[in-house]
Amino acid sequence: MNNTFIRDDRTKIIKNRAAGYSNYDYVHFNDSYERYFSRHDTISINEENVEVGGAGQLWTTVRDFYLWDKNFHNNILGKSSKKFIEVLTTSGLLNDGEECGYGCGLFLGKFYGNKLIQHGGCAGGYSAYYAQLPEKKLSVIVFGNHTDFFHDIDVCNEDGGLTHGILKLLIGYEDGRASKDENESAETNINQVEFDLDLSGKYMDPISSCIWNIRKKKDTYYVEDYLGNSTKIFYYGDGVFKSADKSKTYTVVENNKHVPEGIQLHSRKIDRMFYPFCGEKIDDSELKVYEGSYYCENLGVSYNVIVDNHKLFISNENRHNNALDLYYTSAIRDTFISAPNNYIPYYCTTFSRDANNEIISFSYRDDEETLRENFVFVKMRINF
């Protein structure tokens, strides 16, 4: 794998590098200058400019990645030890002993009865997806240099995606999903029309910062989560919905004006409340309370927060590390999100208040269970 490396310097010249692209309005979403949109351009260069040795910084080629895939069947890295492959493809365990569905950098699951190993990702204008059916010794490697491409290749998207379709061709499977959905609807025998409130829209759980997008299609609701999973829910009366397998219960909480205030999710593992997004823009005067300089001691990093055009602009004081300099709009109280789209749903930040209701910090959260990446940026007090 002579053309594979971890990039920790975004100024590095990479020979034969493919340029990354995105739709023009996506790249310029955070720009308030109308001149960008008067040119009627549709595509923009969108190069990855992060330089941390972690997610998104493994650079490779299809030929090199094919060599990595072959190692599962001709184990050179593990010196022919079966244990090496077993460690990579064995699920970790949760505290209750249940499998988490993730091995060493690989998601593990089933695909129409076949064991599936897979992982996808995107950064800047690049998209990639890898899927393997180890029992059949079949693999699919897809690389693309447009951000939208990830939605097309992601095996988790609602329509199955390109990778999904290729895998089905490889195993000779004929699609029977349409009839299956019809049977499920017939078996439940529940009249969705009985529920007279419109739940369509975005919701957020303030504890985990997880976002739902609820869509209504032919009197049936679908709950789409931030991982791209779509759950069809059925109405059971009294404001209660359940998933098809009844493992999840969604209870609509209304106020005295018959308006939804939130949706309570309950399952064996989770009991959380999701609140609807703010429907109105916050005035600049209300946003001023968030302005200031913030410092994270664990990271040794400072960010500045300013108000611009009814949004918060959060930027790194180190101009060499500006990948996450973004505009944020209000989601729910004290929580803001960056530009949403179908391939990287959002970046989210939540502000905290003290006993006097004053803003004292904000945090980025990535790991909702352990909060091990709950990096807190404390607001710096300026003495004059």
VEXKEKOL-549851 format. One record per residue (C-alpha): residue in three letters; x, y, z. Coordinates in steps of 0.1 Angstrom, whole numbers. Layout:
<vexlum rest="ALA" xx="X" yy="Y" zz="Z"/>
...
END
This chain:
<vexlum rest="MET" xx="0" yy="0" zz="0"/>
<vexlum rest="ASN" xx="25" yy="26" zz="-12"/>
<vexlum rest="ASN" xx="-1" yy="53" zz="-18"/>
<vexlum rest="THR" xx="-17" yy="52" zz="16"/>
<vexlum rest="PHE" xx="-9" yy="75" zz="45"/>
<vexlum rest="ILE" xx="-24" yy="95" zz="74"/>
<vexlum rest="ARG" xx="-24" yy="132" zz="65"/>
<vexlum rest="ASP" xx="-16" yy="154" zz="95"/>
<vexlum rest="ASP" xx="-6" yy="185" zz="74"/>
<vexlum rest="ARG" xx="-34" yy="199" zz="52"/>
<vexlum rest="THR" xx="-8" yy="218" zz="31"/>
<vexlum rest="LYS" xx="8" yy="186" zz="19"/>
<vexlum rest="ILE" xx="11" yy="182" zz="-18"/>
<vexlum rest="ILE" xx="-5" yy="149" zz="-28"/>
<vexlum rest="LYS" xx="5" yy="135" zz="-63"/>
<vexlum rest="ASN" xx="-24" yy="125" zz="-85"/>
<vexlum rest="ARG" xx="-49" yy="137" zz="-59"/>
<vexlum rest="ALA" xx="-85" yy="138" zz="-70"/>
<vexlum rest="ALA" xx="-102" yy="172" zz="-63"/>
<vexlum rest="GLY" xx="-132" yy="172" zz="-40"/>
<vexlum rest="TYR" xx="-165" yy="188" zz="-51"/>
<vexlum rest="SER" xx="-198" yy="198" zz="-35"/>
<vexlum rest="ASN" xx="-229" yy="217" zz="-47"/>
<vexlum rest="TYR" xx="-223" yy="254" zz="-49"/>
<vexlum rest="ASP" xx="-250" yy="264" zz="-24"/>
<vexlum rest="TYR" xx="-236" yy="238" zz="1"/>
<vexlum rest="VAL" xx="-201" yy="253" zz="1"/>
<vexlum rest="HIS" xx="-214" yy="288" zz="4"/>
<vexlum rest="PHE" xx="-242" yy="281" zz="29"/>
<vexlum rest="ASN" xx="-223" yy="301" zz="56"/>
<vexlum rest="ASP" xx="-216" yy="331" zz="33"/>
<vexlum rest="SER" xx="-239" yy="360" zz="37"/>
<vexlum rest="TYR" xx="-226" yy="377" zz="4"/>
<vexlum rest="GLU" xx="-253" yy="377" zz="-23"/>
<vexlum rest="ARG" xx="-227" yy="380" zz="-50"/>
<vexlum rest="TYR" xx="-218" yy="343" zz="-45"/>
<vexlum rest="PHE" xx="-253" yy="333" zz="-56"/>
<vexlum rest="SER" xx="-257" yy="357" zz="-85"/>
<vexlum rest="ARG" xx="-232" yy="338" zz="-107"/>
<vexlum rest="HIS" xx="-256" yy="308" zz="-111"/>
<vexlum rest="ASP" xx="-228" yy="283" zz="-105"/>
<vexlum rest="THR" xx="-238" yy="248" zz="-95"/>
<vexlum rest="ILE" xx="-206" yy="230" zz="-84"/>
<vexlum rest="SER" xx="-177" yy="242" zz="-62"/>
<vexlum rest="ILE" xx="-143" yy="228" zz="-52"/>
<vexlum rest="ASN" xx="-145" yy="215" zz="-16"/>
<vexlum rest="GLU" xx="-112" yy="203" zz="-3"/>
<vexlum rest="GLU" xx="-108" yy="186" zz="31"/>
<vexlum rest="ASN" xx="-88" yy="210" zz="53"/>
<vexlum rest="VAL" xx="-87" yy="192" zz="86"/>
<vexlum rest="GLU" xx="-53" yy="180" zz="98"/>
<vexlum rest="VAL" xx="-58" yy="157" zz="127"/>
<vexlum rest="GLY" xx="-46" yy="121" zz="126"/>
<vexlum rest="GLY" xx="-80" yy="105" zz="131"/>
<vexlum rest="ALA" xx="-113" yy="102" zz="112"/>
<vexlum rest="GLY" xx="-112" yy="115" zz="77"/>
<vexlum rest="GLN" xx="-75" yy="116" zz="73"/>
<vexlum rest="LEU" xx="-67" yy="82" zz="59"/>
<vexlum rest="TRP" xx="-58" yy="89" zz="23"/>
<vexlum rest="THR" xx="-56" yy="59" zz="-1"/>
<vexlum rest="THR" xx="-64" yy="47" zz="-36"/>
<vexlum rest="VAL" xx="-88" yy="20" zz="-48"/>
<vexlum rest="ARG" xx="-59" yy="-3" zz="-57"/>
<vexlum rest="ASP" xx="-43" yy="1" zz="-22"/>
<vexlum rest="PHE" xx="-76" yy="-4" zz="-5"/>
<vexlum rest="TYR" xx="-82" yy="-36" zz="-25"/>
<vexlum rest="LEU" xx="-49" yy="-49" zz="-10"/>
<vexlum rest="TRP" xx="-63" yy="-42" zz="25"/>
<vexlum rest="ASP" xx="-95" yy="-60" zz="17"/>
<vexlum rest="LYS" xx="-75" yy="-91" zz="4"/>
<vexlum rest="ASN" xx="-58" yy="-93" zz="38"/>
<vexlum rest="PHE" xx="-91" yy="-107" zz="53"/>
<vexlum rest="HIS" xx="-86" yy="-138" zz="31"/>
<vexlum rest="ASN" xx="-48" yy="-139" zz="29"/>
<vexlum rest="ASN" xx="-38" yy="-126" zz="63"/>
<vexlum rest="ILE" xx="-4" yy="-110" zz="59"/>
<vexlum rest="LEU" xx="-7" yy="-83" zz="85"/>
<vexlum rest="GLY" xx="-18" yy="-107" zz="112"/>
<vexlum rest="LYS" xx="9" yy="-133" zz="102"/>
<vexlum rest="SER" xx="-17" yy="-158" zz="92"/>
<vexlum rest="SER" xx="-33" yy="-157" zz="127"/>
<vexlum rest="LYS" xx="-71" yy="-161" zz="127"/>
<vexlum rest="LYS" xx="-71" yy="-142" zz="159"/>
<vexlum rest="PHE" xx="-62" yy="-110" zz="142"/>
<vexlum rest="ILE" xx="-92" yy="-111" zz="119"/>
<vexlum rest="GLU" xx="-115" yy="-122" zz="147"/>
<vexlum rest="VAL" xx="-105" yy="-92" zz="168"/>
<vexlum rest="LEU" xx="-113" yy="-69" zz="139"/>
<vexlum rest="THR" xx="-147" yy="-85" zz="132"/>
<vexlum rest="THR" xx="-160" yy="-93" zz="167"/>
<vexlum rest="SER" xx="-185" yy="-69" zz="182"/>
<vexlum rest="GLY" xx="-177" yy="-51" zz="214"/>
<vexlum rest="LEU" xx="-201" yy="-55" zz="244"/>
<vexlum rest="LEU" xx="-222" yy="-30" zz="261"/>
<vexlum rest="ASN" xx="-224" yy="-28" zz="299"/>
<vexlum rest="ASP" xx="-255" yy="-51" zz="299"/>
<vexlum rest="GLY" xx="-236" yy="-77" zz="279"/>
<vexlum rest="GLU" xx="-254" yy="-70" zz="246"/>
<vexlum rest="GLU" xx="-233" yy="-66" zz="214"/>
<vexlum rest="CYS" xx="-229" yy="-30" zz="202"/>
<vexlum rest="GLY" xx="-225" yy="-39" zz="165"/>
<vexlum rest="TYR" xx="-191" yy="-25" zz="162"/>
<vexlum rest="GLY" xx="-157" yy="-42" zz="160"/>
<vexlum rest="CYS" xx="-123" yy="-26" zz="156"/>
<vexlum rest="GLY" xx="-132" yy="2" zz="132"/>
<vexlum rest="LEU" xx="-159" yy="-18" zz="114"/>
<vexlum rest="PHE" xx="-196" yy="-20" zz="117"/>
<vexlum rest="LEU" xx="-210" yy="-55" zz="119"/>
<vexlum rest="GLY" xx="-244" yy="-67" zz="110"/>
<vexlum rest="LYS" xx="-266" yy="-88" zz="86"/>
<vexlum rest="PHE" xx="-275" yy="-83" zz="50"/>
<vexlum rest="TYR" xx="-304" yy="-105" zz="39"/>
<vexlum rest="GLY" xx="-292" yy="-133" zz="61"/>
<vexlum rest="ASN" xx="-255" yy="-128" zz="53"/>
<vexlum rest="LYS" xx="-229" yy="-115" zz="77"/>
<vexlum rest="LEU" xx="-220" yy="-80" zz="68"/>
<vexlum rest="ILE" xx="-188" yy="-59" zz="76"/>
<vexlum rest="GLN" xx="-191" yy="-23" zz="65"/>
<vexlum rest="HIS" xx="-180" yy="13" zz="71"/>
<vexlum rest="GLY" xx="-186" yy="45" zz="52"/>
<vexlum rest="GLY" xx="-177" yy="81" zz="56"/>
<vexlum rest="CYS" xx="-172" yy="115" zz="40"/>
<vexlum rest="ALA" xx="-152" yy="147" zz="45"/>
<vexlum rest="GLY" xx="-150" yy="178" zz="25"/>
<vexlum rest="GLY" xx="-159" yy="169" zz="-11"/>
<vexlum rest="TYR" xx="-150" yy="132" zz="-7"/>
<vexlum rest="SER" xx="-172" yy="101" zz="-1"/>
<vexlum rest="ALA" xx="-162" yy="65" zz="5"/>
<vexlum rest="TYR" xx="-180" yy="32" zz="14"/>
<vexlum rest="TYR" xx="-167" yy="-3" zz="20"/>
<vexlum rest="ALA" xx="-189" yy="-34" zz="25"/>
<vexlum rest="GLN" xx="-179" yy="-71" zz="27"/>
<vexlum rest="LEU" xx="-198" yy="-103" zz="29"/>
<vexlum rest="PRO" xx="-171" yy="-125" zz="44"/>
<vexlum rest="GLU" xx="-189" yy="-158" zz="41"/>
<vexlum rest="LYS" xx="-192" yy="-153" zz="4"/>
<vexlum rest="LYS" xx="-158" yy="-136" zz="0"/>
<vexlum rest="LEU" xx="-174" yy="-106" zz="-17"/>
<vexlum rest="SER" xx="-165" yy="-70" zz="-12"/>
<vexlum rest="VAL" xx="-176" yy="-36" zz="-26"/>
<vexlum rest="ILE" xx="-153" yy="-6" zz="-25"/>
<vexlum rest="VAL" xx="-168" yy="27" zz="-36"/>
<vexlum rest="PHE" xx="-149" yy="60" zz="-37"/>
<vexlum rest="GLY" xx="-163" yy="93" zz="-49"/>
<vexlum rest="ASN" xx="-152" yy="129" zz="-51"/>
<vexlum rest="HIS" xx="-186" yy="147" zz="-45"/>
<vexlum rest="THR" xx="-203" yy="152" zz="-12"/>
<vexlum rest="ASP" xx="-237" yy="142" zz="-24"/>
<vexlum rest="PHE" xx="-223" yy="108" zz="-35"/>
<vexlum rest="PHE" xx="-222" yy="96" zz="0"/>
<vexlum rest="HIS" xx="-260" yy="96" zz="2"/>
<vexlum rest="ASP" xx="-261" yy="75" zz="-30"/>
<vexlum rest="ILE" xx="-237" yy="49" zz="-18"/>
<vexlum rest="ASP" xx="-247" yy="46" zz="19"/>
<vexlum rest="VAL" xx="-262" yy="12" zz="26"/>
<vexlum rest="CYS" xx="-282" yy="28" zz="54"/>
<vexlum rest="ASN" xx="-302" yy="53" zz="34"/>
<vexlum rest="GLU" xx="-339" yy="48" zz="29"/>
<vexlum rest="ASP" xx="-337" yy="34" zz="-6"/>
<vexlum rest="GLY" xx="-308" yy="11" zz="1"/>
<vexlum rest="GLY" xx="-282" yy="30" zz="-18"/>
<vexlum rest="LEU" xx="-258" yy="20" zz="-46"/>
<vexlum rest="THR" xx="-237" yy="-3" zz="-23"/>
<vexlum rest="HIS" xx="-269" yy="-20" zz="-12"/>
<vexlum rest="GLY" xx="-279" yy="-26" zz="-48"/>
<vexlum rest="ILE" xx="-245" yy="-39" zz="-58"/>
<vexlum rest="LEU" xx="-245" yy="-64" zz="-29"/>
<vexlum rest="LYS" xx="-279" yy="-76" zz="-38"/>
<vexlum rest="LEU" xx="-268" yy="-82" zz="-74"/>
<vexlum rest="LEU" xx="-238" yy="-101" zz="-61"/>
<vexlum rest="ILE" xx="-259" yy="-125" zz="-40"/>
<vexlum rest="GLY" xx="-287" yy="-128" zz="-66"/>
<vexlum rest="TYR" xx="-314" yy="-113" zz="-44"/>
<vexlum rest="GLU" xx="-346" yy="-100" zz="-59"/>
<vexlum rest="ASP" xx="-362" yy="-71" zz="-42"/>
<vexlum rest="GLY" xx="-393" yy="-79" zz="-21"/>
<vexlum rest="ARG" xx="-393" yy="-49" zz="2"/>
<vexlum rest="ALA" xx="-424" yy="-33" zz="-14"/>
<vexlum rest="SER" xx="-447" yy="-63" zz="-7"/>
<vexlum rest="LYS" xx="-431" yy="-67" zz="28"/>
<vexlum rest="ASP" xx="-441" yy="-31" zz="37"/>
<vexlum rest="GLU" xx="-476" yy="-37" zz="25"/>
<vexlum rest="ASN" xx="-480" yy="-68" zz="46"/>
<vexlum rest="GLU" xx="-467" yy="-50" zz="77"/>
<vexlum rest="SER" xx="-492" yy="-22" zz="72"/>
<vexlum rest="ALA" xx="-520" yy="-47" zz="67"/>
<vexlum rest="GLU" xx="-511" yy="-67" zz="98"/>
<vexlum rest="THR" xx="-510" yy="-37" zz="121"/>
<vexlum rest="ASN" xx="-546" yy="-27" zz="110"/>
<vexlum rest="ILE" xx="-542" yy="7" zz="126"/>
<vexlum rest="ASN" xx="-558" yy="39" zz="112"/>
<vexlum rest="GLN" xx="-531" yy="65" zz="111"/>
<vexlum rest="VAL" xx="-556" yy="92" zz="101"/>
<vexlum rest="GLU" xx="-570" yy="91" zz="137"/>
<vexlum rest="PHE" xx="-541" yy="112" zz="149"/>
<vexlum rest="ASP" xx="-550" yy="148" zz="140"/>
<vexlum rest="LEU" xx="-517" yy="167" zz="149"/>
<vexlum rest="ASP" xx="-489" yy="172" zz="123"/>
<vexlum rest="LEU" xx="-456" yy="159" zz="138"/>
<vexlum rest="SER" xx="-435" yy="166" zz="106"/>
<vexlum rest="GLY" xx="-403" yy="185" zz="113"/>
<vexlum rest="LYS" xx="-370" yy="183" zz="132"/>
<vexlum rest="TYR" xx="-367" yy="174" zz="169"/>
<vexlum rest="MET" xx="-337" yy="173" zz="193"/>
<vexlum rest="ASP" xx="-329" yy="155" zz="225"/>
<vexlum rest="PRO" xx="-310" yy="181" zz="246"/>
<vexlum rest="ILE" xx="-291" yy="154" zz="266"/>
<vexlum rest="SER" xx="-275" yy="136" zz="236"/>
<vexlum rest="SER" xx="-279" yy="164" zz="210"/>
<vexlum rest="CYS" xx="-294" yy="137" zz="187"/>
<vexlum rest="ILE" xx="-317" yy="150" zz="160"/>
<vexlum rest="TRP" xx="-347" yy="135" zz="144"/>
<vexlum rest="ASN" xx="-364" yy="144" zz="111"/>
<vexlum rest="ILE" xx="-400" yy="132" zz="111"/>
<vexlum rest="ARG" xx="-416" yy="129" zz="77"/>
<vexlum rest="LYS" xx="-452" yy="121" zz="68"/>
<vexlum rest="LYS" xx="-459" yy="99" zz="37"/>
<vexlum rest="LYS" xx="-494" yy="87" zz="29"/>
<vexlum rest="ASP" xx="-507" yy="93" zz="65"/>
<vexlum rest="THR" xx="-477" yy="73" zz="79"/>
<vexlum rest="TYR" xx="-448" yy="88" zz="99"/>
<vexlum rest="TYR" xx="-411" yy="80" zz="95"/>
<vexlum rest="VAL" xx="-386" yy="89" zz="121"/>
<vexlum rest="GLU" xx="-351" yy="95" zz="106"/>
<vexlum rest="ASP" xx="-322" yy="97" zz="130"/>
<vexlum rest="TYR" xx="-288" yy="114" zz="127"/>
<vexlum rest="LEU" xx="-273" yy="81" zz="115"/>
<vexlum rest="GLY" xx="-296" yy="79" zz="85"/>
<vexlum rest="ASN" xx="-318" yy="52" zz="99"/>
<vexlum rest="SER" xx="-355" yy="55" zz="91"/>
<vexlum rest="THR" xx="-381" yy="40" zz="114"/>
<vexlum rest="LYS" xx="-417" yy="36" zz="103"/>
<vexlum rest="ILE" xx="-441" yy="42" zz="133"/>
<vexlum rest="PHE" xx="-477" yy="32" zz="138"/>
<vexlum rest="TYR" xx="-504" yy="49" zz="158"/>
<vexlum rest="TYR" xx="-519" yy="30" zz="188"/>
<vexlum rest="GLY" xx="-542" yy="58" zz="201"/>
<vexlum rest="ASP" xx="-538" yy="83" zz="230"/>
<vexlum rest="GLY" xx="-509" yy="100" zz="213"/>
<vexlum rest="VAL" xx="-488" yy="68" zz="213"/>
<vexlum rest="PHE" xx="-468" yy="55" zz="183"/>
<vexlum rest="LYS" xx="-447" yy="23" zz="181"/>
<vexlum rest="SER" xx="-421" yy="9" zz="158"/>
<vexlum rest="ALA" xx="-431" yy="-21" zz="136"/>
<vexlum rest="ASP" xx="-414" yy="-45" zz="160"/>
<vexlum rest="LYS" xx="-429" yy="-26" zz="191"/>
<vexlum rest="SER" xx="-394" yy="-23" zz="206"/>
<vexlum rest="LYS" xx="-397" yy="15" zz="206"/>
<vexlum rest="THR" xx="-426" yy="37" zz="219"/>
<vexlum rest="TYR" xx="-431" yy="73" zz="209"/>
<vexlum rest="THR" xx="-455" yy="93" zz="231"/>
<vexlum rest="VAL" xx="-466" yy="128" zz="220"/>
<vexlum rest="VAL" xx="-467" yy="153" zz="248"/>
<vexlum rest="GLU" xx="-491" yy="182" zz="241"/>
<vexlum rest="ASN" xx="-497" yy="216" zz="258"/>
<vexlum rest="ASN" xx="-531" yy="230" zz="268"/>
<vexlum rest="LYS" xx="-534" yy="245" zz="233"/>
<vexlum rest="HIS" xx="-532" yy="210" zz="216"/>
<vexlum rest="VAL" xx="-497" yy="217" zz="203"/>
<vexlum rest="PRO" xx="-469" yy="191" zz="205"/>
<vexlum rest="GLU" xx="-443" yy="201" zz="230"/>
<vexlum rest="GLY" xx="-421" yy="170" zz="225"/>
<vexlum rest="ILE" xx="-420" yy="133" zz="219"/>
<vexlum rest="GLN" xx="-410" yy="109" zz="246"/>
<vexlum rest="LEU" xx="-389" yy="80" zz="232"/>
<vexlum rest="HIS" xx="-389" yy="48" zz="253"/>
<vexlum rest="SER" xx="-372" yy="15" zz="247"/>
<vexlum rest="ARG" xx="-353" yy="-11" zz="267"/>
<vexlum rest="LYS" xx="-322" yy="11" zz="266"/>
<vexlum rest="ILE" xx="-334" yy="47" zz="262"/>
<vexlum rest="ASP" xx="-359" yy="70" zz="278"/>
<vexlum rest="ARG" xx="-356" yy="105" zz="264"/>
<vexlum rest="MET" xx="-376" yy="135" zz="254"/>
<vexlum rest="PHE" xx="-372" yy="151" zz="219"/>
<vexlum rest="TYR" xx="-382" yy="187" zz="215"/>
<vexlum rest="PRO" xx="-394" yy="204" zz="183"/>
<vexlum rest="PHE" xx="-370" yy="229" zz="167"/>
<vexlum rest="CYS" xx="-376" yy="266" zz="172"/>
<vexlum rest="GLY" xx="-400" yy="278" zz="146"/>
<vexlum rest="GLU" xx="-390" yy="315" zz="146"/>
<vexlum rest="LYS" xx="-356" yy="332" zz="141"/>
<vexlum rest="ILE" xx="-340" yy="346" zz="173"/>
<vexlum rest="ASP" xx="-334" yy="383" zz="171"/>
<vexlum rest="ASP" xx="-298" yy="395" zz="171"/>
<vexlum rest="SER" xx="-303" yy="412" zz="205"/>
<vexlum rest="GLU" xx="-312" yy="379" zz="221"/>
<vexlum rest="LEU" xx="-281" yy="362" zz="205"/>
<vexlum rest="LYS" xx="-257" yy="388" zz="220"/>
<vexlum rest="VAL" xx="-256" yy="369" zz="253"/>
<vexlum rest="TYR" xx="-237" yy="341" zz="236"/>
<vexlum rest="GLU" xx="-209" yy="363" zz="222"/>
<vexlum rest="GLY" xx="-174" yy="362" zz="237"/>
<vexlum rest="SER" xx="-142" yy="342" zz="238"/>
<vexlum rest="TYR" xx="-143" yy="306" zz="250"/>
<vexlum rest="TYR" xx="-114" yy="283" zz="261"/>
<vexlum rest="CYS" xx="-112" yy="245" zz="264"/>
<vexlum rest="GLU" xx="-85" yy="236" zz="289"/>
<vexlum rest="ASN" xx="-84" yy="199" zz="278"/>
<vexlum rest="LEU" xx="-77" yy="208" zz="242"/>
<vexlum rest="GLY" xx="-58" yy="241" zz="248"/>
<vexlum rest="VAL" xx="-80" yy="256" zz="221"/>
<vexlum rest="SER" xx="-99" yy="290" zz="220"/>
<vexlum rest="TYR" xx="-130" yy="298" zz="200"/>
<vexlum rest="ASN" xx="-147" yy="332" zz="194"/>
<vexlum rest="VAL" xx="-185" yy="336" zz="192"/>
<vexlum rest="ILE" xx="-200" yy="365" zz="174"/>
<vexlum rest="VAL" xx="-235" yy="374" zz="161"/>
<vexlum rest="ASP" xx="-240" yy="378" zz="124"/>
<vexlum rest="ASN" xx="-272" yy="380" zz="104"/>
<vexlum rest="HIS" xx="-294" yy="362" zz="130"/>
<vexlum rest="LYS" xx="-268" yy="334" zz="134"/>
<vexlum rest="LEU" xx="-239" yy="326" zz="156"/>
<vexlum rest="PHE" xx="-205" yy="325" zz="139"/>
<vexlum rest="ILE" xx="-181" yy="303" zz="160"/>
<vexlum rest="SER" xx="-144" yy="304" zz="149"/>
<vexlum rest="ASN" xx="-111" yy="290" zz="161"/>
<vexlum rest="GLU" xx="-86" yy="317" zz="172"/>
<vexlum rest="ASN" xx="-59" yy="296" zz="155"/>
<vexlum rest="ARG" xx="-65" yy="305" zz="118"/>
<vexlum rest="HIS" xx="-45" yy="275" zz="107"/>
<vexlum rest="ASN" xx="-73" yy="253" zz="122"/>
<vexlum rest="ASN" xx="-104" yy="268" zz="106"/>
<vexlum rest="ALA" xx="-122" yy="237" zz="94"/>
<vexlum rest="LEU" xx="-151" yy="241" zz="119"/>
<vexlum rest="ASP" xx="-155" yy="279" zz="115"/>
<vexlum rest="LEU" xx="-192" yy="277" zz="109"/>
<vexlum rest="TYR" xx="-225" yy="297" zz="112"/>
<vexlum rest="TYR" xx="-250" yy="281" zz="136"/>
<vexlum rest="THR" xx="-287" yy="286" zz="138"/>
<vexlum rest="SER" xx="-310" yy="280" zz="168"/>
<vexlum rest="ALA" xx="-324" yy="245" zz="172"/>
<vexlum rest="ILE" xx="-339" yy="244" zz="207"/>
<vexlum rest="ARG" xx="-331" yy="266" zz="237"/>
<vexlum rest="ASP" xx="-293" yy="272" zz="241"/>
<vexlum rest="THR" xx="-286" yy="247" zz="214"/>
<vexlum rest="PHE" xx="-274" yy="256" zz="179"/>
<vexlum rest="ILE" xx="-267" yy="235" zz="147"/>
<vexlum rest="SER" xx="-247" yy="242" zz="116"/>
<vexlum rest="ALA" xx="-259" yy="236" zz="80"/>
<vexlum rest="PRO" xx="-279" yy="204" zz="78"/>
<vexlum rest="ASN" xx="-277" yy="181" zz="48"/>
<vexlum rest="ASN" xx="-281" yy="144" zz="39"/>
<vexlum rest="TYR" xx="-245" yy="133" zz="42"/>
<vexlum rest="ILE" xx="-231" yy="151" zz="73"/>
<vexlum rest="PRO" xx="-263" yy="159" zz="92"/>
<vexlum rest="TYR" xx="-249" yy="187" zz="115"/>
<vexlum rest="TYR" xx="-224" yy="201" zz="139"/>
<vexlum rest="CYS" xx="-240" yy="209" zz="172"/>
<vexlum rest="THR" xx="-231" yy="231" zz="201"/>
<vexlum rest="THR" xx="-249" yy="235" zz="234"/>
<vexlum rest="PHE" xx="-245" yy="265" zz="257"/>
<vexlum rest="SER" xx="-248" yy="262" zz="295"/>
<vexlum rest="ARG" xx="-260" yy="288" zz="321"/>
<vexlum rest="ASP" xx="-252" yy="294" zz="357"/>
<vexlum rest="ALA" xx="-277" yy="299" zz="386"/>
<vexlum rest="ASN" xx="-280" yy="336" zz="375"/>
<vexlum rest="ASN" xx="-291" yy="325" zz="340"/>
<vexlum rest="GLU" xx="-259" yy="338" zz="325"/>
<vexlum rest="ILE" xx="-240" yy="319" zz="297"/>
<vexlum rest="ILE" xx="-209" yy="303" zz="311"/>
<vexlum rest="SER" xx="-197" yy="277" zz="285"/>
<vexlum rest="PHE" xx="-205" yy="257" zz="254"/>
<vexlum rest="SER" xx="-197" yy="222" zz="244"/>
<vexlum rest="TYR" xx="-194" yy="200" zz="213"/>
<vexlum rest="ARG" xx="-207" yy="165" zz="219"/>
<vexlum rest="ASP" xx="-200" yy="134" zz="198"/>
<vexlum rest="ASP" xx="-204" yy="104" zz="221"/>
<vexlum rest="GLU" xx="-239" yy="104" zz="236"/>
<vexlum rest="GLU" xx="-234" yy="75" zz="260"/>
<vexlum rest="THR" xx="-201" yy="82" zz="278"/>
<vexlum rest="LEU" xx="-197" yy="119" zz="269"/>
<vexlum rest="ARG" xx="-160" yy="112" zz="267"/>
<vexlum rest="GLU" xx="-158" yy="137" zz="239"/>
<vexlum rest="ASN" xx="-179" yy="163" zz="257"/>
<vexlum rest="PHE" xx="-153" yy="191" zz="253"/>
<vexlum rest="VAL" xx="-164" yy="221" zz="274"/>
<vexlum rest="PHE" xx="-153" yy="256" zz="263"/>
<vexlum rest="VAL" xx="-155" yy="280" zz="292"/>
<vexlum rest="LYS" xx="-165" yy="316" zz="286"/>
<vexlum rest="MET" xx="-136" yy="339" zz="295"/>
<vexlum rest="ARG" xx="-143" yy="369" zz="317"/>
<vexlum rest="ILE" xx="-127" yy="401" zz="306"/>
<vexlum rest="ASN" xx="-117" yy="426" zz="333"/>
<vexlum rest="PHE" xx="-113" yy="462" zz="324"/>
END
